[in-house]
Amino acid sequence: MIAKLKGYAFGVGLELALACDFRIAADDIQLALPEIKLGMIPGSGGTQRLARLIGLGRAKDAIMRGRRLRADEALSLGLVGEVVPAAELDGAVDRLVEELLALSPLALATAKHVLDAAYEVPLSEGLRAEGEAYARLRESRDFREGVEAFLEKRAPRFEGR
């Protein structure tokens, strides 16, 4: 899932973006979880996802102060993966979609599954899951196609199998 961020993403709007796999922001973006200023905390995953994404100390600073983060700071913290001029936002998202569409859907889904579990399990279990996923993908048609395409110096045609 890709979050296309422009203007303001506060509260649950930012929490939805935090649940996405990719976040691309216009240079005019302002991001905040300002619930603390209302005597509340984020309640749709904001505390947990922001801490995992940018680190506990930085998340405390943003959430416990209700601070607004502008595009340059969001990029430097790793909160967004890319910042572009507002007029180029649609094109940047389209380029990311095209890039992802050219990849193996099976490998992408597997990578997402293993990565999403990275903070949920001990390192030893995560490494085991990664190794098992790697072994399964080595047997896939997409992997064979990827290797053949590489050797033949052509673009691969992945089928998700």
Secondary structure in CASP SS format (residue, H / E / C, confidence):
PFRMAT SS
TARGET T0000
AUTHOR 0000-0000-0000
METHOD secondary structure of the structure
MODEL  1
M C 1.00
I E 1.00
A E 1.00
K E 1.00
L E 1.00
K C 1.00
G C 1.00
Y E 1.00
A E 1.00
F E 1.00
G C 1.00
V H 1.00
G H 1.00
L H 1.00
E H 1.00
L H 1.00
A H 1.00
L H 1.00
A C 1.00
C C 1.00
D C 1.00
F E 1.00
R E 1.00
I E 1.00
A E 1.00
A E 1.00
D C 1.00
D C 1.00
I C 1.00
Q E 1.00
L E 1.00
A E 1.00
L C 1.00
P H 1.00
E H 1.00
I H 1.00
K H 1.00
L H 1.00
G C 1.00
M C 1.00
I C 1.00
P C 1.00
G C 1.00
S C 1.00
G C 1.00
G H 1.00
T H 1.00
Q H 1.00
R H 1.00
L H 1.00
A H 1.00
R H 1.00
L H 1.00
I H 1.00
G C 1.00
L H 1.00
G H 1.00
R H 1.00
A H 1.00
K H 1.00
D H 1.00
A H 1.00
I H 1.00
M H 1.00
R H 1.00
G C 1.00
R C 1.00
R C 1.00
L E 1.00
R E 1.00
A H 1.00
D H 1.00
E H 1.00
A H 1.00
L H 1.00
S H 1.00
L H 1.00
G C 1.00
L C 1.00
V C 1.00
G C 1.00
E E 1.00
V E 1.00
V E 1.00
P C 1.00
A H 1.00
A H 1.00
E H 1.00
L H 1.00
D H 1.00
G H 1.00
A H 1.00
V H 1.00
D H 1.00
R H 1.00
L H 1.00
V H 1.00
E H 1.00
E H 1.00
L H 1.00
L H 1.00
A C 1.00
L C 1.00
S C 1.00
P H 1.00
L H 1.00
A H 1.00
L H 1.00
A H 1.00
T H 1.00
A H 1.00
K H 1.00
H H 1.00
V H 1.00
L H 1.00
D H 1.00
A C 1.00
A C 1.00
Y C 1.00
E C 1.00
V C 1.00
P C 1.00
L H 1.00
S H 1.00
E H 1.00
G H 1.00
L H 1.00
R H 1.00
A H 1.00
E H 1.00
G H 1.00
E H 1.00
A H 1.00
Y H 1.00
A H 1.00
R H 1.00
L H 1.00
R H 1.00
E C 1.00
S C 1.00
R H 1.00
D H 1.00
F H 1.00
R H 1.00
E H 1.00
G H 1.00
V H 1.00
E H 1.00
A H 1.00
F H 1.00
L H 1.00
E C 1.00
K C 1.00
R C 1.00
A C 1.00
P C 1.00
R C 1.00
F C 1.00
E C 1.00
G C 1.00
R C 1.00
END
